[in-house]
């Protein structure tokens, strides 16, 4: 079984993905890590996703994300794998064509106010207008949520107050995953 986790930035995709991969005794791949590795391979410089986006812009960044997804599609192993997507990756129509081929898409849905507080704590990413951060975030949230809902085979509502292990249980129960460990 291949599972692809999608949702807004800071909804818990990486944390849940690592726990889920451990539970299923399989590999976890994070597209943000792949984007950073692709950038370093191509440009010989190590930058994080935020730095890549800020320096080169959204179109450049989305091209790298698409390349990462294409690599995942061409290199998938027959064994189980869990993939965490960057929050904006599904906004790319070309990537949306590939995502269902990667596995079962699971939307980790968290209340927008909780996500906004998490983002605010870590500093606003480039897609949020610093002059009107909450309004800008909500516009992005509403636009992305429509795409997440369209793509998802499963939606798992994760409370911002629950532990990662509790949210993992929700995912496991929703997908009826047999535990390996």
PEWO-V167635 format. One record per residue. N is the residue number from 0. RES is the residue in three letters. PSI is psi in degrees with one decimal (none if undefined). Layout:
n=N res=RES psi=PSI
n=N res=RES psi=PSI
//
This chain:
n=0 res=UNK psi=133.0
n=1 res=UNK psi=132.3
n=2 res=UNK psi=132.2
n=3 res=UNK psi=117.3
n=4 res=UNK psi=129.7
n=5 res=UNK psi=162.7
n=6 res=UNK psi=176.3
n=7 res=UNK psi=157.9
n=8 res=UNK psi=136.5
n=9 res=UNK psi=24.1
n=10 res=UNK psi=-11.6
n=11 res=UNK psi=17.4
n=12 res=UNK psi=-45.6
n=13 res=UNK psi=-46.3
n=14 res=UNK psi=-50.2
n=15 res=UNK psi=-39.0
n=16 res=UNK psi=-43.5
n=17 res=UNK psi=-43.0
n=18 res=UNK psi=-41.6
n=19 res=UNK psi=-42.7
n=20 res=UNK psi=-40.6
n=21 res=UNK psi=-43.1
n=22 res=UNK psi=-39.4
n=23 res=UNK psi=-1.8
n=24 res=UNK psi=53.1
n=25 res=UNK psi=-177.9
n=26 res=UNK psi=152.9
n=27 res=UNK psi=134.1
n=28 res=UNK psi=134.5
n=29 res=UNK psi=123.4
n=30 res=UNK psi=-29.2
n=31 res=UNK psi=-41.6
n=32 res=UNK psi=-39.8
n=33 res=UNK psi=-40.3
n=34 res=UNK psi=-46.1
n=35 res=UNK psi=-40.5
n=36 res=UNK psi=-42.1
n=37 res=UNK psi=-43.4
n=38 res=UNK psi=-46.5
n=39 res=UNK psi=-41.5
n=40 res=UNK psi=-41.7
n=41 res=UNK psi=-33.6
n=42 res=UNK psi=-3.3
n=43 res=UNK psi=19.5
n=44 res=UNK psi=136.3
n=45 res=UNK psi=114.0
n=46 res=UNK psi=150.2
n=47 res=UNK psi=171.3
n=48 res=UNK psi=-43.1
n=49 res=UNK psi=-42.7
n=50 res=UNK psi=-39.6
n=51 res=UNK psi=-48.3
n=52 res=UNK psi=-45.5
n=53 res=UNK psi=-43.0
n=54 res=UNK psi=-39.3
n=55 res=UNK psi=-10.8
n=56 res=UNK psi=166.6
n=57 res=UNK psi=-39.8
n=58 res=UNK psi=-44.3
n=59 res=UNK psi=-46.1
n=60 res=UNK psi=-44.7
n=61 res=UNK psi=-32.0
n=62 res=UNK psi=-42.6
n=63 res=UNK psi=-40.8
n=64 res=UNK psi=-42.1
n=65 res=UNK psi=-42.0
n=66 res=UNK psi=-39.9
n=67 res=UNK psi=-43.6
n=68 res=UNK psi=-39.6
n=69 res=UNK psi=-39.0
n=70 res=UNK psi=-41.1
n=71 res=UNK psi=-42.2
n=72 res=UNK psi=-42.9
n=73 res=UNK psi=-21.8
n=74 res=UNK psi=12.8
n=75 res=UNK psi=134.8
n=76 res=UNK psi=159.3
n=77 res=UNK psi=-21.0
n=78 res=UNK psi=166.5
n=79 res=UNK psi=150.8
n=80 res=UNK psi=146.2
n=81 res=UNK psi=133.2
n=82 res=UNK psi=131.9
n=83 res=UNK psi=127.6
n=84 res=UNK psi=147.1
n=85 res=UNK psi=145.6
n=86 res=UNK psi=-34.6
n=87 res=UNK psi=-7.8
n=88 res=UNK psi=-43.2
n=89 res=UNK psi=-8.7
n=90 res=UNK psi=-15.9
n=91 res=UNK psi=114.7
n=92 res=UNK psi=-36.0
n=93 res=UNK psi=-39.7
n=94 res=UNK psi=-37.3
n=95 res=UNK psi=-28.5
n=96 res=UNK psi=-29.0
n=97 res=UNK psi=-36.2
n=98 res=UNK psi=-45.2
n=99 res=UNK psi=-21.9
n=100 res=UNK psi=-14.9
n=101 res=UNK psi=-24.3
n=102 res=UNK psi=-169.5
n=103 res=UNK psi=121.2
n=104 res=UNK psi=128.1
n=105 res=UNK psi=119.8
n=106 res=UNK psi=116.2
n=107 res=UNK psi=105.2
n=108 res=UNK psi=123.3
n=109 res=UNK psi=143.2
n=110 res=UNK psi=136.3
n=111 res=UNK psi=-34.3
n=112 res=UNK psi=-36.1
n=113 res=UNK psi=-45.1
n=114 res=UNK psi=-43.0
n=115 res=UNK psi=-42.8
n=116 res=UNK psi=-39.5
n=117 res=UNK psi=-43.4
n=118 res=UNK psi=-45.5
n=119 res=UNK psi=-40.6
n=120 res=UNK psi=-34.0
n=121 res=UNK psi=2.4
n=122 res=UNK psi=138.5
n=123 res=UNK psi=131.7
n=124 res=UNK psi=167.7
n=125 res=UNK psi=-23.2
n=126 res=UNK psi=-3.1
n=127 res=UNK psi=130.2
n=128 res=UNK psi=115.0
n=129 res=UNK psi=-21.4
n=130 res=UNK psi=-25.7
n=131 res=UNK psi=67.5
n=132 res=UNK psi=-47.3
n=133 res=UNK psi=-43.8
n=134 res=UNK psi=-43.0
n=135 res=UNK psi=-44.4
n=136 res=UNK psi=-46.8
n=137 res=UNK psi=-38.1
n=138 res=UNK psi=-45.9
n=139 res=UNK psi=-44.0
n=140 res=UNK psi=-49.1
n=141 res=UNK psi=-40.1
n=142 res=UNK psi=-45.6
n=143 res=UNK psi=-39.0
n=144 res=UNK psi=-37.2
n=145 res=UNK psi=-43.1
n=146 res=UNK psi=-45.3
n=147 res=UNK psi=-45.2
n=148 res=UNK psi=-40.6
n=149 res=UNK psi=-40.8
n=150 res=UNK psi=-33.5
n=151 res=UNK psi=134.2
n=152 res=UNK psi=-32.1
n=153 res=UNK psi=143.8
n=154 res=UNK psi=127.0
n=155 res=UNK psi=116.2
n=156 res=UNK psi=119.1
n=157 res=UNK psi=124.5
n=158 res=UNK psi=137.9
n=159 res=UNK psi=-13.2
n=160 res=UNK psi=-10.5
n=161 res=UNK psi=160.7
n=162 res=UNK psi=158.3
n=163 res=UNK psi=-36.4
n=164 res=UNK psi=-36.8
n=165 res=UNK psi=-41.6
n=166 res=UNK psi=-35.4
n=167 res=UNK psi=-43.4
n=168 res=UNK psi=-39.8
n=169 res=UNK psi=-43.6
n=170 res=UNK psi=-48.6
n=171 res=UNK psi=-44.1
n=172 res=UNK psi=-42.4
n=173 res=UNK psi=-41.0
n=174 res=UNK psi=-4.1
n=175 res=UNK psi=48.1
n=176 res=UNK psi=133.4
n=177 res=UNK psi=127.7
n=178 res=UNK psi=137.1
n=179 res=UNK psi=-40.8
n=180 res=UNK psi=none
//
